[in-house]
């Protein structure tokens, strides 16, 4: 897909702004707190997702104003579309002038991936963030996965409550079979979806990371499952007594992880900041390739503050070797744009493009 234009009114620190974009690379440059990320954020909201900045809807409206509005014209599957989001007491979305029941209904009509500095936690933090990344990425492509995940987590929560109550009332143990049956059924499906997704992801991760590192490094990613799907039933029953002591369900896909190794060394434990950022960025760029493989359309690529802590080789790869899909990059240092061969550069100051 391709975004042709974006219009903002009273959006954060931007009073009025109308931009026409290049079909390839678009670099949005400026000092901190000038409005660069606001442009990226406005585009991301058309995906139907919440802000990657964990913002409340009220924060989108410029101080002193009562309403804000964003508009975009984009092409998806060869068809020109327009979308609008209004921000007041609540967020209201329109697609081709038709009001949607929820802004979330924009999902599937406007595809995007986003990288922000907080995504470094995909490598540096614990497995919960990596599982969340997987679940969101899979849910974008397979909406029924979200319902399976909800059913699974509900059953895990119920089982946890039962094993906590067991010490006070041993009769509640008869309910364990009911919730363990749901855990086994939904858990097996979750593992199957995740392994399938990781399998597709792994077709693209090595090549993209090799490009980012200038061929100097190789990466290997592995889905680390806490318990194979075929063994869920057996392991749940084995762990009942132990779980009753701890009060938590110790086996199942809610405990799984992804491991990244660079030249055979664990990236989380021993990688540099630049390497960790490269791994997180590789994940997002590979996600775009998976979306293209499954849907036939590349999403737009939104990269916020991606240049910091990357060396010249990695910066050059991002600027000139992300091909075939439209990208938007923010950066603070104007010298980062000197190697850009094709595309547009927008300089932002005080909420205006100058």
SULURWO-V918282 format. One record per residue. SS is DSSP state (h for helix, s for strand, l for the rest). OMEGA is omega as a letter, one per 20 degrees, with the letter a starting at -180 (none if undefined). NEAR is the number of other ideal C-beta (glycine too) atoms within 8 Angstrom. Layout:
ss=SS omega=OMEGA near=NEAR
ss=SS omega=OMEGA near=NEAR
//
This chain:
ss=l omega=a near=13
ss=s omega=r near=8
ss=s omega=r near=12
ss=s omega=a near=10
ss=s omega=r near=11
ss=s omega=r near=14
ss=s omega=a near=11
ss=s omega=r near=16
ss=s omega=r near=10
ss=s omega=a near=11
ss=s omega=a near=15
ss=l omega=a near=11
ss=l omega=a near=9
ss=s omega=a near=15
ss=s omega=r near=8
ss=s omega=a near=6
ss=s omega=r near=13
ss=s omega=a near=8
ss=s omega=r near=10
ss=s omega=a near=5
ss=l omega=r near=12
ss=l omega=a near=9
ss=l omega=r near=5
ss=l omega=a near=8
ss=s omega=r near=13
ss=s omega=a near=13
ss=s omega=a near=15
ss=s omega=a near=13
ss=s omega=r near=15
ss=l omega=r near=11
ss=l omega=a near=6
ss=l omega=r near=4
ss=l omega=r near=5
ss=l omega=r near=11
ss=l omega=a near=14
ss=h omega=a near=13
ss=h omega=r near=11
ss=h omega=r near=13
ss=h omega=r near=18
ss=h omega=a near=15
ss=h omega=a near=13
ss=h omega=r near=12
ss=h omega=a near=14
ss=h omega=a near=13
ss=h omega=r near=11
ss=l omega=r near=14
ss=l omega=a near=10
ss=l omega=a near=12
ss=l omega=r near=9
ss=l omega=r near=4
ss=l omega=r near=10
ss=l omega=r near=11
ss=l omega=a near=7
ss=l omega=a near=5
ss=l omega=r near=8
ss=l omega=a near=4
ss=h omega=a near=8
ss=h omega=a near=5
ss=h omega=r near=7
ss=h omega=a near=11
ss=s omega=r near=13
ss=l omega=a near=11
ss=l omega=r near=4
ss=l omega=r near=3
ss=l omega=a near=8
ss=l omega=a near=4
ss=l omega=r near=9
ss=s omega=a near=15
ss=s omega=r near=13
ss=s omega=r near=15
ss=s omega=r near=11
ss=s omega=r near=15
ss=s omega=a near=9
ss=s omega=r near=14
ss=s omega=r near=9
ss=s omega=a near=11
ss=l omega=r near=6
ss=l omega=a near=4
ss=s omega=r near=6
ss=s omega=a near=7
ss=s omega=r near=12
ss=s omega=a near=11
ss=s omega=r near=15
ss=s omega=r near=10
ss=s omega=r near=13
ss=s omega=a near=11
ss=s omega=r near=12
ss=l omega=r near=9
ss=l omega=r near=2
ss=l omega=a near=5
ss=s omega=r near=9
ss=s omega=a near=9
ss=s omega=r near=15
ss=s omega=r near=12
ss=s omega=a near=12
ss=l omega=r near=7
ss=l omega=r near=5
ss=s omega=r near=6
ss=s omega=a near=5
ss=l omega=r near=10
ss=l omega=r near=3
ss=l omega=r near=6
ss=h omega=r near=11
ss=h omega=a near=7
ss=h omega=r near=11
ss=h omega=r near=14
ss=l omega=a near=10
ss=l omega=r near=5
ss=l omega=a near=10
ss=l omega=a near=14
ss=l omega=a near=14
ss=s omega=r near=12
ss=s omega=a near=13
ss=s omega=r near=11
ss=s omega=r near=11
ss=l omega=a near=10
ss=h omega=a near=7
ss=h omega=a near=6
ss=h omega=r near=11
ss=h omega=r near=11
ss=h omega=r near=8
ss=h omega=r near=12
ss=h omega=a near=12
ss=h omega=a near=7
ss=l omega=a near=7
ss=l omega=a near=4
ss=h omega=a near=9
ss=h omega=a near=7
ss=h omega=r near=10
ss=h omega=r near=10
ss=h omega=r near=12
ss=h omega=r near=8
ss=h omega=r near=10
ss=h omega=a near=12
ss=h omega=r near=11
ss=h omega=a near=8
ss=h omega=r near=11
ss=h omega=a near=12
ss=h omega=r near=11
ss=h omega=a near=8
ss=h omega=a near=10
ss=l omega=a near=7
ss=h omega=a near=6
ss=h omega=r near=6
ss=h omega=a near=12
ss=h omega=r near=9
ss=h omega=r near=8
ss=h omega=a near=12
ss=h omega=r near=12
ss=h omega=r near=8
ss=h omega=a near=10
ss=h omega=a near=16
ss=h omega=r near=9
ss=h omega=r near=9
ss=h omega=r near=13
ss=h omega=r near=13
ss=h omega=r near=8
ss=h omega=r near=10
ss=h omega=r near=13
ss=h omega=a near=11
ss=h omega=a near=8
ss=h omega=a near=13
ss=h omega=r near=14
ss=h omega=a near=8
ss=h omega=a near=9
ss=l omega=a near=11
ss=l omega=r near=5
ss=l omega=a near=4
ss=l omega=a near=6
ss=h omega=a near=5
ss=h omega=a near=5
ss=h omega=a near=9
ss=h omega=a near=8
ss=h omega=a near=6
ss=h omega=a near=9
ss=h omega=a near=11
ss=h omega=a near=7
ss=h omega=a near=7
ss=h omega=r near=13
ss=h omega=r near=13
ss=h omega=r near=8
ss=h omega=r near=12
ss=h omega=a near=16
ss=h omega=a near=11
ss=h omega=a near=8
ss=h omega=a near=13
ss=h omega=r near=13
ss=h omega=r near=11
ss=h omega=r near=9
ss=h omega=r near=13
ss=h omega=r near=13
ss=h omega=r near=9
ss=h omega=a near=12
ss=h omega=a near=13
ss=h omega=r near=10
ss=h omega=a near=8
ss=h omega=r near=13
ss=h omega=r near=12
ss=h omega=r near=8
ss=h omega=r near=11
ss=h omega=a near=13
ss=h omega=r near=9
ss=h omega=a near=7
ss=h omega=a near=12
ss=h omega=a near=13
ss=h omega=a near=10
ss=h omega=a near=7
ss=h omega=a near=12
ss=h omega=r near=14
ss=h omega=r near=11
ss=h omega=r near=10
ss=h omega=a near=13
ss=l omega=a near=11
ss=l omega=r near=8
ss=l omega=a near=5
ss=l omega=a near=5
ss=l omega=r near=9
ss=l omega=a near=8
ss=s omega=r near=14
ss=s omega=r near=8
ss=s omega=a near=12
ss=s omega=r near=7
ss=s omega=a near=10
ss=s omega=a near=8
ss=l omega=r near=10
ss=l omega=a near=8
ss=l omega=r near=10
ss=l omega=a near=7
ss=h omega=a near=10
ss=h omega=a near=5
ss=h omega=a near=8
ss=h omega=a near=15
ss=h omega=a near=8
ss=h omega=a near=7
ss=h omega=r near=10
ss=h omega=r near=14
ss=h omega=r near=8
ss=h omega=a near=6
ss=l omega=a near=11
ss=h omega=a near=10
ss=h omega=r near=6
ss=h omega=a near=8
ss=h omega=r near=12
ss=h omega=r near=10
ss=h omega=a near=6
ss=h omega=r near=7
ss=l omega=r near=8
ss=l omega=r near=7
ss=l omega=a near=13
ss=l omega=r near=8
ss=l omega=r near=10
ss=l omega=a near=13
ss=h omega=r near=12
ss=h omega=r near=9
ss=h omega=a near=10
ss=l omega=a near=12
ss=s omega=r near=9
ss=s omega=r near=11
ss=s omega=r near=9
ss=s omega=r near=12
ss=s omega=r near=12
ss=s omega=a near=12
ss=l omega=r near=6
ss=l omega=a near=5
ss=s omega=a near=9
ss=s omega=a near=9
ss=h omega=a near=14
ss=h omega=a near=10
ss=h omega=a near=6
ss=h omega=a near=6
ss=l omega=r near=13
ss=l omega=r near=5
ss=h omega=r near=8
ss=h omega=r near=10
ss=h omega=r near=11
ss=h omega=r near=14
ss=h omega=r near=12
ss=h omega=r near=13
ss=h omega=r near=16
ss=h omega=r near=13
ss=h omega=r near=14
ss=h omega=r near=13
ss=h omega=a near=13
ss=h omega=r near=14
ss=h omega=r near=13
ss=h omega=r near=12
ss=h omega=r near=11
ss=h omega=r near=13
ss=h omega=r near=11
ss=h omega=r near=14
ss=h omega=r near=15
ss=h omega=a near=12
ss=h omega=a near=7
ss=h omega=a near=8
ss=h omega=a near=8
ss=l omega=a near=5
ss=l omega=r near=10
ss=l omega=r near=12
ss=l omega=r near=12
ss=s omega=a near=15
ss=s omega=a near=15
ss=s omega=a near=13
ss=s omega=a near=14
ss=l omega=r near=13
ss=l omega=a near=10
ss=l omega=a near=13
ss=l omega=a near=11
ss=l omega=r near=8
ss=l omega=r near=5
ss=l omega=r near=11
ss=l omega=a near=6
ss=h omega=a near=6
ss=h omega=a near=10
ss=h omega=r near=13
ss=h omega=a near=12
ss=h omega=r near=10
ss=h omega=a near=12
ss=h omega=a near=15
ss=h omega=a near=15
ss=h omega=a near=11
ss=l omega=r near=8
ss=l omega=a near=11
ss=l omega=r near=4
ss=l omega=r near=3
ss=l omega=a near=11
ss=l omega=a near=14
ss=s omega=r near=12
ss=s omega=a near=14
ss=s omega=r near=13
ss=s omega=r near=15
ss=s omega=a near=14
ss=l omega=a near=9
ss=l omega=a near=7
ss=h omega=a near=7
ss=h omega=r near=5
ss=h omega=a near=12
ss=h omega=a near=11
ss=l omega=a near=6
ss=l omega=a near=10
ss=l omega=a near=11
ss=l omega=a near=6
ss=l omega=r near=7
ss=l omega=a near=10
ss=s omega=r near=8
ss=s omega=r near=8
ss=s omega=r near=11
ss=s omega=a near=9
ss=s omega=r near=14
ss=s omega=r near=9
ss=l omega=r near=6
ss=l omega=r near=12
ss=s omega=r near=10
ss=s omega=a near=7
ss=l omega=none near=5
//
